[in-house]
Every structure is written in C-alpha cells, then in structure tokens.
Amino acid sequence: MTTGFPPGVRVYSVGGAVRDSLLGVRPREHDWVVVGATPALMAERGFKPVGKDFPVFLHPETKEEYALARRERKSGHGYHGFTFHAAPDVTLEQDLERRDLTINAIARDASGDLIDPFNGAADIEARILRHVSPAFSEDPLRVLRVAKFAARFHHLGFRVAAETMELMREMSAGGELDHLVAERVWQETRAALECPEPRVYFAVLRECGALKILFPEIDRLFGVPQPAKWHPEIDTGVHTLLVLDQVSRMTDSLPARFAALVHDLGKGTTPADILPSHHGHEQRGVKLIARLCERLRVPNDCRQLAEHVSRFHTHVHRAGELKPSTMMEVLESTRALQQPERFEDLLVACEADARGRTGFEDRDYPQADLFRRVLAAARDVRSEDVDTAGKTGPAVGEAIRRARIAAIKRELGR
C-alpha cells in the first residue's frame, strides 16, 4: 500500500501546525490539505474517509487528517449552514480563504516554503487576531474561536484586531449566535477553560456582546455590587474573572475551573432591596448552574462540583466557626469521604474565591487545610472499629457518623 500521489496532486501542511511552528510552539497536531485529488484517489492510496459534510481522510499510518481542498457557501443558519465544493479544480488559496483567522490561513509546502496569501505571518509577528475575509461573519462559531485563541495566546501578547471585534459585535447583535449548537459552545468553552488565561475568553465574549447571549447568567453579574469591606473590587462580574484568574494559577482541573467560574451565579438574582448583601445566593446559584449545564450539556463532573461549590463555599470560608456536626454535613453532602479528590477540587475553588478579590490575592487560606484535616480525621474512622453491638440498619450508620463527628471534634481540639 502506498500513499504516494500522481503528478499534479500537491499536499500542504496547514492551520495550527504552521501557526504554532512560526510561534515557536510545539504543534498539538498536524493537518494537511490535498490539492488536485478526488475521494476515489484518496481511497486508492489507502486513506480512510471520516468526513460527513466534506471529504476528510485519515492517513493509513500516521492517522493524521488529510482534507481535500474545498470552497464553501453559506446556505442556512448556524455552524452547519454551509454547502461545500471539494474538487480537483479548487486551489490552495481558495481553501485558505474560507478559514477564520489569518494566522490559521497559512500553508507550508513539501519544500518548507510558506504560502501566505492573507499575510498571516505578519499578523503572527504583530500578535494580532484578524479575520481572513467578510465570510467570517457567516459562521457564528468563529466568535467563540476568536475568544478562545485570545485566551490561548494572551500570554504571548495577542489581541483581537479592532475590525474583527467590530465584526463580532455585528454578528452578536444580528442573532446569528442563537443558532449555535450547545455541544459546540461547550466544546469551545471547555478548550478555553483549559487555556492558561481563560478569563480572556469571557472578557472577549463580553466585549463583543456574545456573553449575554450565550452565558446570560454570567453576564448578569457585571454591575452587581458587593460589600466593599469584603470585596474591594465591588463588581461581582469583576470578582468572577479575578477568581477565574486565581483558580487557573492553582490547578489544571476542568471541574475546579468551571466551578470557580459559576460559583456566584446566585448574586445575579439578588433582590435589589437587599443589595449589596447577597443572603441566600448560594442556593439560588445551584438552580442557575443546573439550568446553564442543562442548556449547554455540561458534563456531570463539572456540574456536580459546581453545584457543591455554590452551595458550600461560604461554609468553607467560615470553617473555623463551624460546629463539628456541620463540618460532617459538608463532608457527607459533597461525598468527600468517597471522593476525596473531588473534594480537593472544591477546596481549591473556594480558595480561589477567597483570593479573587482586590488586595487579597496573596492571603493565606487556612480554611482549606482545616477541612483537609477534618476529612482525614473522619476517614480514619473505620466501621469495624466502631461499637455497633445491638444495632442494625440505619442505627449502624448513625453510630459510625457519631464516631466521625467525635474524631472531628478531637482534631479541632474542642
């Protein structure tokens, strides 16, 4: 079996691999465009078709993606509203023109030479995220992709071009984002949350007006006041982004980062007559998190941790004041005894919340260590060491629970 192509068929490295090599970053993956070929020719050379909407093939050995050069035309709303034309007469330049950003519209040929019809290399040098053509506005997913790239490359100094931001504002205002598929919104958001600075993703979405469409629960937090004594930054939305900054420095855990992002959603629905107090925001937030996660089909591990952090973050902040029985209730409700790793994510999110305040960034957070000690003490109580003579059913469980509360009390020195 050979993958060699006849004369007239040319293969180019494209997209992220070329961009990352120019940035001095190790490419995550390699994608290729094949010009002058047909699906039949690809199959003859042993490539396996995988594309549903357009011809994409897997290399028989490397399993890397090889796509036939194609043009596209808008035919409906949303990400799927396109018709594609892939044929031997489609040129490399036509294929590159349909891409989102100039930095992603660069190709490299077999000799190592760049083909860069839209000056993407210059934009890489200038650290600018710029759309390739007006056709950018035909795909609403590109708004999220630009925000994601802004988050991924912010540490390298990248910024969104003014004309691209304006186009994104027009797309947000025009209703095209309403047609985005939930799974794709979460896919891009997940990738952004895994970036070094996910705060930038949400900041860009807010700047172009997309945040209030896709994440109204988060957008609603901006402008909502908090007590200056505890939150010198005042604004709840600003606090949320500060918390996201903190958690991103502390952990790569996706559930912890997501939980930190949404931990204060309840403050967006606080009655105006009790502001800047936010009594009861913890429980209100749980309902809003559930609604957001159902809408975007967020994975259960992220949703469950986020609900726990919303419900219990003020308990953790007040760890030194809690009764042993209350601490046990927190451990039970969060299933900390069975899932200590997830409880650690909860503590990290709570610590990020405490530090995500102006002037509090470097404060110690002894509450987390206190709960770690309490959890260890409770887990050290083994059921076989508890006197359950004469007890059956629920009474056995209650005896073990009381033993764990006693262990917590001893650990606290009370």
C-alpha positions in Angstrom: 0.0 0.0 0.0 1.4 3.4 -0.9 0.3 6.9 -0.2 2.3 8.5 -3.0 0.3 10.8 -5.3 0.5 11.2 -9.0 1.9 14.4 -10.6 -0.4 17.4 -10.3 -1.6 16.4 -6.8 0.1 18.5 -4.0 0.0 18.2 -0.3 0.4 21.1 2.2 0.7 21.4 5.9 -2.0 23.9 7.1 -3.5 25.6 10.0 -2.4 25.2 13.6 0.8 23.2 12.9 2.1 26.0 10.6 0.9 28.8 13.0 2.5 27.1 16.0 5.8 26.5 14.3 6.0 30.2 13.5 5.3 31.0 17.1 8.0 28.6 18.3 5.3 26.4 19.9 5.3 22.6 19.6 2.3 21.8 17.4 -0.5 19.9 19.0 -1.4 18.1 15.8 -0.8 18.2 12.1 -3.5 18.7 9.5 -3.0 18.6 5.7 -4.8 19.8 2.6 -4.6 17.9 -0.6 -5.0 19.9 -3.9 -5.9 18.2 -7.2 -7.2 14.9 -5.7 -10.5 13.1 -5.6 -12.1 10.9 -3.0 -11.6 7.9 -5.2 -7.9 8.7 -5.5 -7.6 9.0 -1.7 -9.2 5.7 -1.2 -6.9 4.1 -3.7 -4.0 5.3 -1.7 -5.3 3.7 1.5 -6.8 6.8 3.2 -9.9 6.2 5.3 -12.8 8.6 4.9 -14.1 10.2 8.1 -15.8 13.4 7.0 -19.6 13.6 6.9 -20.0 17.1 5.4 -16.9 17.2 3.3 -14.1 14.8 2.3 -11.6 14.3 5.1 -9.4 11.2 5.3 -7.1 9.6 7.8 -3.6 8.6 6.7 -3.3 4.8 6.9 -0.2 5.0 9.1 0.0 8.3 10.9 -3.8 8.7 11.3 -3.4 12.4 10.7 -6.2 14.2 8.8 -5.9 15.0 5.1 -8.7 17.1 3.7 -9.4 17.8 0.0 -9.2 21.5 -0.8 -12.6 22.9 -0.7 -14.7 26.1 -1.1 -17.8 26.7 1.0 -21.0 28.7 0.5 -23.5 29.9 3.2 -26.8 28.1 2.8 -28.5 28.4 6.1 -28.1 29.5 9.7 -25.5 28.3 12.2 -22.4 26.2 12.1 -24.0 23.6 9.8 -25.5 26.1 7.4 -22.9 25.6 4.6 -22.6 23.7 1.4 -19.1 22.6 0.3 -17.4 22.1 -3.0 -14.4 19.8 -3.0 -12.9 19.0 -6.4 -9.5 18.9 -8.1 -10.0 22.4 -9.5 -10.2 24.0 -6.1 -7.0 25.9 -5.4 -5.0 26.2 -2.2 -5.7 29.9 -2.0 -9.5 29.2 -2.2 -9.2 26.7 0.6 -7.2 29.1 2.8 -9.7 31.9 2.1 -12.5 30.1 3.9 -10.6 29.9 7.2 -11.3 32.0 10.2 -8.2 34.0 11.1 -5.2 35.0 9.0 -2.8 33.2 11.5 -4.7 30.0 10.6 -4.7 30.6 6.9 -1.0 29.8 6.2 0.3 26.7 4.4 3.7 25.1 4.0 4.7 23.0 1.0 6.9 19.9 0.8 9.9 22.1 0.4 9.2 24.0 3.6 8.2 27.2 1.8 5.2 29.2 3.2 2.1 30.0 1.1 0.6 33.0 2.9 -1.9 34.9 0.7 -3.5 36.7 3.7 -0.4 37.9 5.5 -0.9 35.6 8.5 2.8 35.5 9.2 2.9 39.3 9.6 -0.1 39.1 12.0 1.7 36.5 14.0 4.7 38.8 14.2 2.4 41.7 15.2 0.4 39.5 17.6 -2.9 40.2 16.0 -6.0 38.0 15.6 -7.6 39.2 12.4 -10.3 37.6 10.3 -9.4 36.5 6.7 -12.5 37.8 4.9 -16.0 39.1 5.3 -17.1 35.5 5.1 -16.0 35.2 8.7 -19.5 36.5 9.7 -21.2 33.5 8.1 -20.1 31.1 10.9 -21.2 32.1 14.4 -18.8 29.6 16.0 -16.0 31.8 14.9 -16.9 34.3 17.6 -16.1 31.7 20.2 -13.0 30.5 18.4 -11.5 34.0 18.3 -12.2 34.4 22.0 -10.6 31.0 22.6 -7.5 31.9 20.6 -7.3 35.2 22.5 -7.2 33.2 25.8 -4.7 30.7 24.5 -2.3 33.2 23.1 -2.8 36.1 25.5 0.4 35.3 27.3 2.2 35.9 24.0 0.7 39.3 23.6 -2.0 38.6 21.1 -5.0 40.9 20.8 -8.2 41.0 18.6 -8.0 43.4 15.7 -10.4 46.3 16.0 -12.1 45.5 12.7 -12.5 41.8 13.8 -14.0 42.8 17.1 -16.5 45.1 15.3 -17.5 42.3 13.0 -18.0 40.1 16.1 -20.3 42.7 17.6 -22.3 42.9 14.4 -22.7 39.1 14.5 -23.8 39.1 18.1 -26.3 41.8 17.5 -27.6 40.1 14.3 -28.9 37.0 16.0 -26.6 34.5 14.3 -25.3 33.2 17.6 -28.8 32.0 18.5 -28.2 29.1 16.1 -25.1 27.7 17.7 -25.3 24.1 18.8 -25.0 23.6 22.5 -22.3 20.9 22.2 -20.1 23.2 20.1 -20.5 26.1 22.6 -19.3 23.8 25.4 -16.5 22.4 23.2 -15.0 25.8 22.6 -15.7 26.9 26.2 -14.0 23.8 27.6 -11.0 24.4 25.4 -10.9 28.0 26.7 -11.1 26.9 30.3 -8.1 24.7 29.7 -6.1 27.6 28.4 -3.5 29.4 30.6 -5.8 32.5 30.9 -9.4 31.5 30.5 -10.5 34.9 31.9 -9.7 36.4 28.5 -12.2 34.2 26.7 -15.1 35.5 28.8 -13.8 39.1 28.6 -13.7 39.0 24.8 -17.2 37.5 24.6 -18.5 40.3 26.8 -16.7 42.9 24.8 -18.4 41.8 21.6 -21.8 41.2 23.2 -21.8 37.5 22.9 -21.6 36.8 26.7 -25.2 38.0 27.3 -26.4 35.7 24.6 -24.5 32.5 25.4 -23.9 32.9 29.1 -26.6 35.3 30.4 -26.1 34.0 34.0 -22.5 35.2 33.9 -23.1 38.4 32.0 -25.8 39.4 34.6 -23.1 39.5 37.3 -21.4 42.6 35.9 -22.6 45.8 37.6 -24.0 43.9 40.6 -22.4 45.4 43.8 -20.9 43.5 46.8 -19.9 44.9 50.2 -16.7 46.8 49.8 -15.4 45.5 53.1 -15.2 42.0 51.7 -14.9 42.8 48.0 -12.9 46.0 47.3 -13.4 45.4 43.6 -17.2 45.8 44.3 -18.4 44.4 41.0 -19.5 40.8 41.1 -18.6 40.2 37.4 -15.1 41.6 38.0 -14.8 39.4 41.0 -15.7 36.3 38.9 -12.9 37.0 36.5 -10.5 37.5 39.3 -11.5 34.2 40.8 -11.0 32.5 37.4 -7.5 34.0 37.2 -6.7 32.6 40.6 -8.0 29.1 40.0 -6.2 28.9 36.7 -2.9 29.5 38.6 -3.7 26.9 41.1 -5.0 23.9 39.1 -5.5 22.5 35.7 -8.7 20.7 36.8 -11.5 21.5 34.4 -14.3 20.9 37.0 -12.5 23.2 39.5 -12.1 25.9 36.9 -15.7 25.7 35.8 -16.9 25.7 39.4 -14.9 28.8 40.2 -16.4 30.5 37.1 -20.0 29.9 38.2 -19.8 29.8 42.0 -21.5 33.2 42.4 -24.3 33.0 39.8 -26.9 33.5 42.5 -25.7 37.0 43.1 -27.1 37.9 39.7 -30.6 37.4 41.0 -30.3 39.0 44.4 -33.3 41.2 45.1 -32.4 44.9 44.6 -33.7 45.9 48.0 -31.1 43.9 49.9 -28.0 44.8 47.8 -25.1 44.9 48.3 -25.8 41.9 50.7 -26.4 38.6 48.9 -28.2 36.5 51.5 -29.2 33.1 50.0 -27.2 33.5 46.9 -25.7 30.0 47.4 -28.9 28.1 46.9 -30.1 30.4 44.1 -26.8 29.7 42.4 -27.4 26.0 42.4 -30.6 26.3 40.4 -28.9 28.6 37.9 -25.9 26.3 37.5 -28.3 23.4 36.8 -30.1 25.4 34.2 -26.9 26.5 32.5 -25.5 23.0 32.5 -28.6 21.5 31.0 -28.7 24.1 28.3 -25.0 23.6 27.3 -24.9 19.9 28.2 -22.0 20.4 30.5 -20.5 17.1 31.7 -21.8 15.8 35.1 -18.4 16.0 36.9 -18.3 19.8 36.2 -21.9 20.3 37.0 -21.8 18.4 40.3 -18.7 20.1 41.6 -20.1 23.5 40.6 -23.3 22.9 42.5 -21.3 21.8 45.6 -19.1 24.9 45.4 -22.1 27.2 45.0 -23.9 25.6 47.9 -21.0 25.3 50.3 -18.3 27.9 49.5 -19.4 30.2 52.4 -19.4 27.2 54.7 -15.7 26.5 53.8 -14.9 30.2 54.2 -16.3 30.0 57.8 -14.6 26.7 58.6 -13.1 28.0 61.8 -16.6 28.8 63.1 -18.4 25.7 62.2 -19.6 23.0 64.6 -18.1 19.5 64.1 -21.5 18.2 63.1 -21.9 21.0 60.5 -18.5 20.1 59.0 -19.6 16.5 58.9 -22.7 17.5 57.0 -20.5 19.3 54.4 -18.4 16.1 54.0 -21.5 14.0 53.6 -23.3 16.3 51.2 -20.2 16.5 48.9 -19.4 12.8 49.2 -15.9 13.8 50.4 -15.4 10.5 52.2 -15.9 8.6 49.0 -14.4 11.1 46.6 -11.6 13.0 48.3 -10.1 14.1 45.0 -13.3 15.9 44.0 -13.4 17.5 47.5 -9.9 18.8 46.9 -11.2 20.5 43.8 -13.9 22.1 45.9 -11.3 23.4 48.4 -9.2 24.8 45.5 -12.2 26.6 44.0 -13.1 28.1 47.4 -9.5 29.3 47.9 -9.6 30.9 44.5 -12.8 32.6 45.5 -11.2 34.0 48.7 -8.1 35.2 46.8 -10.1 36.5 43.8 -10.5 39.9 45.5 -8.6 43.1 45.1 -5.8 43.1 47.7 -6.5 39.5 48.8 -4.6 37.8 46.1 -1.7 36.6 48.3 -3.6 36.0 51.5 -3.3 32.6 53.3 -6.4 30.4 53.3 -6.1 28.2 56.4 -9.8 27.1 56.0 -8.8 24.7 53.2 -6.2 23.0 55.4 -8.6 22.8 58.3 -11.1 21.0 56.1 -8.4 18.7 54.9 -7.5 17.8 58.4 -11.2 17.2 59.3 -11.7 15.0 56.3 -8.6 12.9 57.2 -9.8 12.5 60.7 -13.3 11.4 59.5 -11.8 8.9 57.0 -9.6 7.4 59.7 -12.7 6.1 61.5 -13.2 2.6 60.3 -16.6 1.0 60.6 -15.0 -2.2 62.1 -13.6 0.0 65.0 -17.0 1.4 65.9 -19.0 -0.3 68.6 -22.3 -1.2 66.8 -23.3 -4.1 69.1 -27.0 -4.5 69.2 -27.6 -2.1 66.3 -28.9 -2.8 62.9 -29.7 -0.9 59.7 -29.7 2.9 59.9 -28.6 2.7 63.5 -25.2 1.3 62.5 -24.7 4.1 60.0 -25.6 6.7 62.7 -23.1 5.2 65.2 -20.3 5.5 62.6 -21.4 9.0 61.9 -21.3 10.0 65.5 -17.8 8.4 65.8 -16.6 10.5 62.9 -18.0 13.7 64.4 -16.2 12.8 67.6 -13.0 12.4 65.6 -13.5 15.8 64.0 -14.0 17.3 67.4 -10.8 15.9 68.7 -9.0 17.1 65.6 -10.2 20.6 66.3 -9.2 20.4 69.9 -12.7 21.1 71.2 
